[in-house]
Amino acid sequence: MKRPRRAVLTASALLGASLLAGCTKPDRTEIVTWTDEHGRACTGVAVVDSEDDDREVTSIDCDYPPEGRQPGRGTSAPLPD
């Protein structure tokens, strides 16, 4: 008698855990621009963790602006679909 009840409780727990896991927000990816300490204009791809908003920046590309020009202000925008 205890065996079917235990199986039902186990199945219910697994179903509940899978439903909760499906409710998490996905991570998002953004293009980020900034000026580094050397005056270079930089662009990177930031992956933003949905759980703690931690950012990991990859694909960093930095260049000095053309002579006589200053880089613009730093920005952040979602990647286009």
Backbone bond lengths (Angstrom), bond angles and torsions (degrees), N, CA, C in turn:
res aa  C-N    CA-C-N  psi(-1)  N-CA   C-N-CA  omega(-1)  CA-C   N-CA-C  phi
1 M - - - 1.443 - - 1.530 111.36 -
2 K 1.326 117.10 -34.88 1.453 120.16 -178.25 1.525 112.30 -73.73
3 R 1.322 116.91 -27.98 1.457 120.19 -176.55 1.532 112.53 -63.47
4 P 1.332 121.19 -49.47 1.466 120.36 178.39 1.530 112.16 -62.66
5 R 1.309 116.26 -36.89 1.467 119.29 179.61 1.526 110.80 -65.22
6 R 1.319 117.50 -42.21 1.454 122.57 178.76 1.533 110.24 -63.82
7 A 1.324 116.87 -39.73 1.468 121.06 178.57 1.519 110.71 -64.59
8 V 1.308 117.42 -40.79 1.469 121.60 178.93 1.524 110.07 -65.95
9 L 1.310 118.11 -42.23 1.461 121.52 179.24 1.530 111.11 -65.66
10 T 1.328 116.76 -40.81 1.460 120.57 177.85 1.515 111.17 -64.31
11 A 1.332 116.45 -44.52 1.468 120.60 179.06 1.527 110.39 -63.11
12 S 1.324 117.62 -40.20 1.466 121.30 178.77 1.524 111.18 -63.84
13 A 1.330 116.55 -41.41 1.466 120.20 179.42 1.520 110.70 -65.39
14 L 1.321 117.51 -42.45 1.466 120.72 178.46 1.524 111.45 -64.70
15 L 1.313 117.43 -40.99 1.468 121.11 178.06 1.524 110.51 -63.73
16 G 1.326 117.00 -43.49 1.463 120.58 178.67 1.515 112.42 -62.93
17 A 1.334 117.06 -41.26 1.463 120.89 179.42 1.522 110.77 -66.41
18 S 1.326 117.31 -39.90 1.469 119.09 179.89 1.527 111.33 -68.93
19 L 1.316 118.00 -34.68 1.470 120.33 176.57 1.521 111.54 -66.56
20 L 1.333 116.86 -40.69 1.459 120.36 178.61 1.526 111.24 -67.58
21 A 1.295 117.74 -37.06 1.464 121.00 179.54 1.517 111.02 -66.34
22 G 1.310 117.65 -30.53 1.458 121.26 179.58 1.513 113.30 -76.48
23 C 1.309 118.64 -9.43 1.465 122.25 -177.10 1.521 113.35 -91.43
24 T 1.309 118.65 -3.70 1.460 119.78 -178.19 1.518 110.63 -74.29
25 K 1.321 115.82 147.65 1.464 121.10 177.72 1.519 109.16 -75.52
26 P 1.327 116.99 142.52 1.467 118.66 177.15 1.531 110.97 -75.00
27 D 1.332 115.77 156.04 1.461 120.28 173.81 1.520 108.41 -65.08
28 R 1.334 116.85 155.08 1.459 119.40 177.96 1.524 109.51 -121.67
29 T 1.332 115.62 156.92 1.453 122.33 -177.94 1.519 108.78 -118.90
30 E 1.336 116.99 135.70 1.458 122.57 -178.49 1.528 110.36 -132.69
31 I 1.331 115.47 152.43 1.461 121.46 169.13 1.523 106.36 -92.44
32 V 1.324 117.23 128.57 1.462 121.92 -176.39 1.525 108.74 -122.84
33 T 1.338 116.72 136.73 1.467 121.03 174.66 1.517 108.89 -122.90
34 W 1.345 116.22 147.54 1.459 121.08 179.25 1.525 108.90 -159.91
35 T 1.309 116.22 167.87 1.466 122.40 174.49 1.521 107.30 -109.03
36 D 1.343 116.47 125.62 1.458 118.68 -178.72 1.530 110.83 -83.37
37 E 1.334 116.14 -178.30 1.471 121.01 -175.22 1.525 113.05 -68.46
38 H 1.324 118.03 -11.36 1.468 121.69 178.86 1.529 112.50 -98.23
39 G 1.339 116.69 2.02 1.460 120.85 179.91 1.513 114.21 85.79
40 R 1.344 117.07 10.53 1.459 119.96 178.81 1.528 110.19 -84.29
41 A 1.332 115.91 143.55 1.455 121.50 173.21 1.524 107.37 -84.18
42 C 1.330 117.33 125.26 1.461 121.86 -175.97 1.523 110.87 -120.84
43 T 1.319 115.12 148.09 1.461 122.71 175.77 1.522 107.67 -131.70
44 G 1.320 116.82 141.25 1.456 121.43 178.44 1.506 111.09 -150.01
45 V 1.305 115.45 168.54 1.461 122.15 175.96 1.522 107.11 -106.79
46 A 1.330 116.99 121.55 1.464 122.01 -178.82 1.521 109.37 -107.23
47 V 1.324 116.09 128.39 1.457 121.74 172.01 1.527 106.02 -99.51
48 V 1.338 116.09 119.15 1.459 121.51 -176.57 1.525 108.48 -100.66
49 D 1.345 116.25 119.34 1.458 122.56 179.65 1.523 108.99 -69.79
50 S 1.335 116.97 127.04 1.463 120.87 -176.11 1.525 112.94 -70.35
51 E 1.331 117.80 -22.50 1.457 119.88 -177.06 1.523 112.85 -78.75
52 D 1.343 118.45 -42.11 1.460 119.92 -175.38 1.526 113.80 -130.13
53 D 1.340 118.38 11.42 1.470 124.26 179.54 1.528 112.82 58.01
54 D 1.329 117.51 22.91 1.458 121.90 175.51 1.523 108.77 -72.67
55 R 1.342 117.57 138.25 1.464 122.01 -178.87 1.515 110.75 -109.75
56 E 1.329 114.51 137.77 1.456 121.35 172.62 1.530 106.24 -121.96
57 V 1.332 116.63 116.90 1.464 121.50 -176.06 1.524 109.77 -99.24
58 T 1.330 116.29 129.12 1.461 122.76 178.16 1.522 108.85 -130.00
59 S 1.315 116.42 176.70 1.475 123.22 177.90 1.517 111.23 52.34
60 I 1.331 116.63 48.91 1.461 121.77 -178.05 1.527 109.90 -78.92
61 D 1.337 115.67 131.92 1.462 122.51 177.68 1.523 107.35 -132.68
62 C 1.343 117.40 121.16 1.456 121.96 -178.60 1.530 109.91 -124.33
63 D 1.323 116.34 137.84 1.459 122.92 176.71 1.523 109.18 -141.25
64 Y 1.337 114.94 147.91 1.455 118.89 172.57 1.519 108.25 -72.34
65 P 1.329 117.78 143.74 1.462 119.31 177.96 1.531 110.23 -69.55
66 P 1.340 117.87 159.64 1.467 119.78 176.66 1.529 110.53 -57.60
67 E 1.317 116.37 152.32 1.460 120.91 -178.67 1.524 110.23 -56.69
68 G 1.326 114.93 133.98 1.459 121.15 179.86 1.519 113.74 86.91
69 R 1.321 118.16 -0.83 1.465 122.37 -178.99 1.522 109.68 -115.59
70 Q 1.308 116.25 152.26 1.454 123.03 175.89 1.532 108.26 -115.46
71 P 1.332 117.99 143.16 1.471 118.37 175.87 1.521 110.17 -66.17
72 G 1.335 115.39 152.32 1.469 121.06 178.10 1.517 111.13 -75.22
73 R 1.306 115.15 -176.51 1.469 120.24 -179.53 1.523 109.91 -73.31
74 G 1.313 116.84 156.48 1.456 121.72 178.95 1.498 111.17 -67.38
75 T 1.325 117.20 143.97 1.469 122.03 -179.34 1.532 110.05 -136.93
76 S 1.299 114.26 166.84 1.468 122.25 174.85 1.518 107.32 -145.09
77 A 1.330 117.13 130.39 1.463 121.09 179.90 1.521 109.43 -146.63
78 P 1.345 117.44 144.66 1.465 119.54 176.84 1.522 111.02 -62.34
79 L 1.329 116.15 148.31 1.453 120.12 176.28 1.524 109.51 -65.98
80 P 1.323 117.66 143.96 1.467 119.14 177.88 1.519 110.41 -68.15
81 D 1.329 116.03 151.43 1.479 121.15 179.01 1.488 112.06 -74.32
